[in-house]
């Protein structure tokens, strides 16, 4: 791949129009002035990423996923946003700090699962029958080791996952990936005798793949709504008037 300089850009995402007769922003060829008030944020997000407007069913499923992902208490990323507030930094720094806390261990399991599912289902060469998916679920669980997207420390079972799958079913967006993650959950319990339920990362991976998005975008569907949470935590911490959150010396072991 050849390197391009900073004056050579190509995009099919957006175009800024400013002429003697028109002032407009085009998103995937659609006039933004006409999208305002016509599409929801979730619908416009879908358009921006996929290049086409979603069906009403797809829009509802995506919107539900954004709501499901918006908050999960004072977890490590929101703790960072709150610490930033106590240090007197800006709201955008706090939001960015929370976002940057997501990685392979925290918040990245959805991407790992989506990549695995995408690659494994591709090997089926279009055969997404229940039998083929059930055999794949058995194979994946049979490999041993932890499958990303299952289990959650703060809950016995993630309350968000069943609702997301219910909405996907209701809207006829329950495709092979949603079917497969359910089968994997059942196979884990059958094989181990333990209930290790699907979590938000896992259901999010299945939903975005069934909506037609590539696995590389998976984390974005968590980061986008959670950034609003970071702003809320930042503001609340400001209002509480905390200053310089830190670890007490007695809480640190020195070697």
C-alpha positions in Angstrom: 0.0 0.0 0.0 1.5 3.3 -1.0 1.6 6.3 1.4 -0.5 9.3 0.7 0.4 12.8 1.8 -1.8 15.1 3.9 -3.4 16.7 0.8 -4.8 13.5 -0.7 -8.1 12.3 0.9 -11.0 10.3 -0.4 -14.3 9.6 1.3 -17.8 8.4 0.6 -19.0 9.3 4.0 -19.7 13.0 3.9 -19.4 16.1 1.7 -19.5 19.7 2.7 -21.3 21.8 0.0 -20.8 25.6 -0.1 -21.7 27.3 -3.3 -23.5 30.5 -4.5 -26.7 28.5 -4.6 -26.4 25.9 -1.8 -25.1 25.4 1.7 -25.4 21.8 2.7 -23.7 18.8 4.3 -24.3 15.5 2.6 -24.1 12.3 4.6 -23.9 9.2 2.3 -25.5 11.4 -0.4 -28.4 12.5 1.9 -28.9 16.1 2.8 -28.3 16.6 6.5 -30.8 19.4 6.6 -33.5 16.9 5.5 -32.3 14.2 7.9 -32.7 16.6 10.9 -36.0 15.9 12.4 -36.6 13.0 10.1 -34.2 10.4 11.4 -33.4 9.5 15.0 -29.8 9.4 16.2 -29.7 5.6 15.9 -31.0 5.7 12.3 -28.5 8.4 11.3 -25.7 6.4 13.0 -26.7 3.4 11.0 -26.7 5.5 7.8 -23.3 6.9 8.5 -21.7 3.5 9.2 -23.6 1.3 6.7 -24.2 3.7 3.9 -28.0 3.1 3.8 -30.9 3.9 6.1 -32.0 1.1 8.3 -35.4 -0.5 8.3 -37.6 0.4 11.2 -36.9 -3.0 12.7 -33.1 -2.5 12.4 -33.3 1.0 13.9 -35.3 -0.3 16.9 -32.7 -3.1 17.5 -29.8 -0.7 17.2 -31.5 1.9 19.5 -32.2 -0.8 22.1 -28.5 -1.8 22.0 -27.4 1.8 22.6 -29.8 2.0 25.5 -28.6 -1.3 27.0 -25.0 -0.1 26.8 -25.4 3.3 28.2 -24.6 2.7 31.9 -23.2 0.2 34.3 -22.5 2.0 37.6 -19.2 3.1 39.0 -17.0 0.7 37.0 -13.4 1.4 36.1 -14.0 3.7 33.1 -16.6 5.8 34.9 -14.2 5.9 37.9 -11.6 7.5 35.6 -14.1 10.1 34.5 -14.9 10.9 38.1 -11.3 11.1 39.1 -10.7 13.6 36.2 -13.5 15.7 37.6 -11.9 15.8 41.0 -8.6 16.9 39.4 -10.2 19.8 37.7 -9.8 18.6 34.1 -12.3 19.2 31.3 -15.4 17.2 30.5 -13.9 16.1 27.2 -10.7 14.9 28.9 -12.9 12.9 31.3 -14.9 11.3 28.5 -11.8 10.5 26.5 -10.1 9.0 29.6 -13.1 6.8 30.2 -13.1 5.7 26.6 -9.4 4.9 26.6 -9.9 2.6 29.6 -11.7 0.1 27.3 -9.3 -2.6 26.2 -9.1 -6.4 25.6 -9.8 -7.1 29.3 -12.4 -4.4 30.0 -15.0 -3.8 27.4 -13.3 -5.6 24.6 -14.8 -9.0 24.9 -17.5 -8.1 22.4 -15.0 -7.4 19.7 -13.1 -10.7 20.4 -16.4 -12.7 20.2 -17.6 -10.9 17.1 -14.3 -11.6 15.3 -14.4 -15.3 16.3 -18.1 -15.7 15.3 -17.6 -13.9 12.0 -14.6 -16.1 11.1 -16.2 -19.3 12.2 -19.6 -18.7 10.6 -17.8 -17.8 7.3 -16.4 -21.3 7.3 -19.9 -22.7 7.1 -20.1 -21.3 3.6 -23.7 -20.1 3.9 -25.1 -23.1 5.8 -26.6 -21.5 8.9 -29.1 -24.2 9.6 -29.8 -25.0 13.2 -27.8 -28.3 12.8 -24.8 -26.5 11.4 -24.8 -23.8 14.1 -25.4 -26.4 16.8 -22.4 -28.4 15.6 -20.3 -25.2 15.6 -21.4 -24.3 19.1 -20.3 -27.8 20.3 -16.9 -27.4 18.5 -16.3 -23.9 20.0 -17.1 -25.0 23.5 -15.2 -28.3 23.1 -12.0 -26.4 22.4 -11.9 -25.5 26.0 -10.9 -22.2 27.6 -13.1 -19.2 28.2 -15.3 -17.9 25.4 -15.4 -14.1 25.5 -18.9 -12.6 26.0 -20.1 -15.0 28.7 -20.2 -14.4 32.4 -20.3 -11.2 34.4 -18.8 -10.5 37.9 -21.5 -8.1 39.1 -24.6 -10.2 38.2 -25.7 -13.8 38.4 -27.0 -13.3 34.9 -26.8 -10.1 32.8 -30.3 -8.6 32.8 -29.6 -6.8 29.5 -29.0 -9.8 27.3 -32.4 -11.5 27.4 -34.1 -8.3 26.6 -31.9 -7.6 23.7 -32.5 -11.1 22.3 -36.2 -10.6 22.8 -36.2 -7.4 20.8 -34.1 -8.9 18.1 -36.7 -11.7 17.8 -39.6 -9.4 17.9 -38.2 -7.3 15.0 -37.1 -10.3 12.9 -33.5 -9.4 13.3 -32.7 -12.6 15.1 -30.2 -14.0 12.6 -27.6 -16.8 12.7 -25.3 -14.9 15.2 -28.0 -14.4 17.8 -29.0 -18.1 17.3 -25.4 -19.2 17.7 -24.7 -17.3 20.9 -27.8 -18.8 22.5 -26.6 -22.3 21.5 -23.1 -21.6 22.9 -24.6 -20.6 26.2 -26.7 -23.8 26.3 -23.7 -25.9 25.3 -21.5 -24.3 28.0 -24.0 -25.3 30.6 -24.5 -28.8 29.2 -20.8 -29.4 29.1 -19.7 -27.9 32.3 -22.8 -28.1 34.4 -22.4 -24.4 35.2 -24.6 -21.5 34.1 -22.3 -19.0 32.5 -24.8 -16.6 30.8 -24.4 -14.4 27.8 -23.4 -10.9 28.9 -23.8 -7.5 27.2 -20.6 -7.7 25.3 -21.7 -11.1 23.9 -25.2 -10.1 22.9 -23.9 -6.9 21.4 -21.5 -8.8 19.2 -24.3 -11.1 17.9 -26.7 -8.2 17.4 -24.3 -6.0 15.4 -23.3 -8.9 13.2 -26.9 -9.8 12.5 -27.5 -6.1 11.6 -24.8 -6.5 9.0 -22.0 -4.5 10.6 -18.4 -5.8 10.5 -16.8 -7.1 13.6 -14.2 -4.3 13.6 -16.9 -1.8 14.6 -18.1 -3.8 17.7 -16.5 -1.7 20.4 -17.9 1.5 19.0 -21.4 0.4 19.8 -20.4 0.3 23.5 -18.2 3.3 23.5 -20.7 5.7 21.9 -23.5 5.4 24.5 -21.1 4.9 27.4 -19.5 8.2 26.6 -22.7 9.9 27.7 -22.4 8.0 31.0 -18.9 9.3 31.5 -20.2 12.9 31.1 -23.0 12.2 33.7 -20.5 10.8 36.2 -18.1 13.7 35.6 -20.8 16.2 36.2 -22.1 14.4 39.3 -18.6 14.3 40.8 -18.1 18.0 40.1 -21.4 18.7 42.0 -20.3 16.6 44.9 -17.2 18.9 45.3 -14.6 16.1 45.6 -11.0 17.1 45.3 -8.0 15.0 44.3 -9.2 11.5 44.6 -6.3 9.3 45.5 -5.1 6.2 47.3 -4.2 6.6 50.9 -0.6 5.6 51.6 -1.8 2.9 54.0 -3.5 1.2 51.0 -0.3 0.8 49.1 2.1 -2.1 49.7 5.7 -1.0 49.2 8.3 -3.7 48.2 
